Amino acid sequence: MNPHDLLQQASEIIGERGADYGGIEDNFQLIADLASLRLGRDIHPFEVAIIMVCVKNARAFSSPTHIDSRLDAMNYEAFAAMFANDYANQKAATGANIGYKKRADLRPAKKEELKPTRRPELAVIDDKLSRFGSSEPPKFTGDSALLSE
């Protein structure tokens, strides 16, 4: 297969996926917004596209002849190119350095006290567990001393 055929196939996939998932910008912004919520920092659609290229490259290592991963990676590269100027402009406006940093050169993450994630109503169970002298739940064999007073 020649490069022109591959690029044509990749272009056709964009049209098919657009019909299924909506516009590229809206879809990648939604992914970036969801990732921002999950990771606790702003994620840009450009970063989403770069990560997706990495996903497809990793899959290509596992299945080198699976052409779909290659076609998807080409499209994600195109999307990254589409979002690159906006990403660079946003980073420049904040004074952020967007260059690559070696892991050894990164500052360690700020250590913060973890907030409790357990629901307050579980304190009753915690109290009952403390009666067993351990924070580990007991092994149950049918009768539950935990659930009865």
Solvent accessible surface area in square Angstrom, and as a share of the most:
residue,aa,sasa,rsa
1,M,157,0.70
2,N,72,0.37
3,P,91,0.57
4,H,147,0.66
5,D,68,0.35
6,L,39,0.19
7,L,103,0.51
8,Q,103,0.46
9,Q,64,0.28
10,A,4,0.03
11,S,63,0.40
12,E,89,0.40
13,I,23,0.12
14,I,54,0.27
15,G,50,0.48
16,E,108,0.48
17,R,100,0.36
18,G,30,0.28
19,A,91,0.71
20,D,108,0.56
21,Y,141,0.54
22,G,39,0.37
23,G,41,0.39
24,I,42,0.21
25,E,101,0.45
26,D,110,0.57
27,N,43,0.22
28,F,10,0.04
29,Q,81,0.36
30,L,99,0.49
31,I,65,0.33
32,A,0,0.00
33,D,68,0.35
34,L,98,0.49
35,A,26,0.20
36,S,22,0.14
37,L,144,0.72
38,R,209,0.76
39,L,121,0.60
40,G,69,0.67
41,R,129,0.47
42,D,123,0.64
43,I,14,0.07
44,H,15,0.06
45,P,10,0.06
46,F,43,0.18
47,E,26,0.11
48,V,7,0.04
49,A,0,0.00
50,I,64,0.33
51,I,95,0.48
52,M,55,0.24
53,V,11,0.06
54,C,77,0.46
55,V,49,0.28
56,K,22,0.09
57,N,62,0.32
58,A,61,0.47
59,R,133,0.48
60,A,5,0.04
61,F,175,0.73
62,S,96,0.62
63,S,52,0.34
64,P,90,0.56
65,T,133,0.77
66,H,93,0.42
67,I,71,0.36
68,D,69,0.36
69,S,7,0.04
70,R,106,0.39
71,L,2,0.01
72,D,12,0.06
73,A,11,0.09
74,M,56,0.25
75,N,10,0.05
76,Y,37,0.14
77,E,90,0.40
78,A,52,0.40
79,F,19,0.08
80,A,5,0.04
81,A,74,0.57
82,M,88,0.39
83,F,16,0.07
84,A,34,0.26
85,N,116,0.60
86,D,72,0.37
87,Y,26,0.10
88,A,39,0.31
89,N,100,0.51
90,Q,96,0.42
91,K,49,0.21
92,A,76,0.59
93,A,91,0.71
94,T,108,0.63
95,G,67,0.64
96,A,47,0.37
97,N,106,0.54
98,I,89,0.45
99,G,44,0.42
100,Y,192,0.73
101,K,96,0.41
102,K,130,0.55
103,R,210,0.77
104,A,101,0.78
105,D,105,0.54
106,L,93,0.46
107,R,219,0.80
108,P,125,0.78
109,A,90,0.70
110,K,164,0.69
111,K,195,0.83
112,E,121,0.54
113,E,162,0.73
114,L,164,0.81
115,K,170,0.72
116,P,127,0.80
117,T,130,0.75
118,R,135,0.49
119,R,142,0.52
120,P,117,0.74
121,E,102,0.46
122,L,42,0.21
123,A,59,0.46
124,V,93,0.53
125,I,68,0.34
126,D,60,0.31
127,D,80,0.42
128,K,25,0.11
129,L,19,0.09
130,S,71,0.46
131,R,151,0.55
132,F,95,0.40
133,G,72,0.69
134,S,50,0.32
135,S,100,0.64
136,E,122,0.55
137,P,85,0.53
138,P,35,0.22
139,K,191,0.81
140,F,103,0.43
141,T,137,0.80
142,G,68,0.66
143,D,133,0.69
144,S,32,0.20
145,A,68,0.53
146,L,17,0.08
147,L,147,0.73
148,S,66,0.43
149,E,165,0.74
